[in-house]
Amino acid sequence: MAKLADYEHADLPCRTKAALRYVDRLTSDAWQIDRAFYDDLRRDLTDDELLDLGIVAMFFNGWQRLIDAFGIVPDHWQEGDALPFGPLKSPGN
């Protein structure tokens, strides 16, 4: 885990660094991803691998945003407790 803090300079395989670079950019500065960035990634990763990484990264990134929006603290909520964001209401109620 310590290697992840500075993965670019860590003793990790090039493929791992490329994957981390891609996921890091997707979750922070996706609008700055351009053809040159993808061309650089393709030296180590296939298009299928980039797609798979992107889907998984965005699933977890979106899931975390949903958890944050509802104020859910993992392992804190227990069955029977009040929901942290109030009761759910049906549309129209």
C-alpha positions in Angstrom: 0.0 0.0 0.0 2.9 2.4 0.7 3.9 2.2 -3.0 0.5 3.6 -4.1 1.2 7.0 -2.5 3.9 7.7 -5.1 3.3 5.0 -7.6 5.2 6.7 -10.4 8.4 6.4 -8.5 7.7 3.1 -6.8 9.2 -0.3 -7.7 6.1 -1.4 -9.7 5.7 -2.9 -13.2 5.1 -0.4 -16.0 1.6 -2.0 -16.6 0.7 -1.3 -13.0 1.9 2.3 -13.1 -0.1 2.8 -16.4 -3.2 1.4 -14.8 -2.9 3.6 -11.7 -2.1 6.6 -13.8 -5.3 6.0 -15.9 -7.6 5.4 -12.9 -6.1 8.4 -11.1 -6.8 10.6 -14.1 -10.3 9.2 -14.6 -11.3 9.9 -11.0 -9.8 13.4 -10.8 -9.2 15.1 -14.2 -11.1 13.0 -16.8 -11.7 16.0 -19.0 -7.9 16.3 -19.5 -7.6 12.8 -21.0 -6.7 13.2 -24.7 -5.4 11.0 -27.5 -1.8 11.5 -26.5 -2.6 10.2 -23.0 -4.4 7.1 -24.4 -1.5 6.5 -26.8 0.9 6.5 -23.9 -1.3 4.1 -22.0 -1.5 1.8 -25.0 2.2 1.0 -24.7 1.3 -1.1 -21.7 -2.4 -1.8 -21.8 -4.8 -3.0 -24.5 -8.1 -1.1 -25.3 -10.0 -3.9 -23.7 -8.0 -3.5 -20.5 -8.5 0.3 -20.6 -12.2 -0.2 -20.9 -12.4 -2.8 -18.1 -10.3 -0.5 -15.8 -12.5 2.5 -16.7 -15.7 0.7 -16.0 -14.5 -0.7 -12.6 -13.0 2.7 -11.6 -16.2 4.6 -12.5 -18.4 2.1 -10.7 -16.5 2.5 -7.4 -16.1 6.2 -7.9 -19.8 6.6 -8.5 -20.6 4.2 -5.6 -18.5 6.3 -3.2 -20.2 9.5 -4.3 -23.6 8.0 -3.6 -22.4 6.9 -0.2 -21.0 10.4 0.5 -24.3 12.0 -0.7 -26.4 9.9 1.7 -24.0 10.4 4.6 -23.5 6.7 5.0 -20.6 5.7 7.3 -19.5 2.1 6.4 -20.0 -0.4 9.1 -21.8 2.2 11.3 -25.4 1.7 10.1 -27.1 -1.3 11.6 -30.4 -3.0 10.7 -33.2 -1.2 12.5 -31.3 2.1 12.8 -32.8 5.2 11.3 -31.5 5.9 7.9 -28.8 8.6 8.0 -30.6 10.7 5.3 -34.2 10.3 6.7 -37.0 7.9 5.6 -37.4 7.1 1.9 -40.5 8.5 0.3 -42.4 7.2 -2.7 -42.7 9.6 -5.6 -45.8 11.8 -5.0 -45.7 11.4 -1.2 
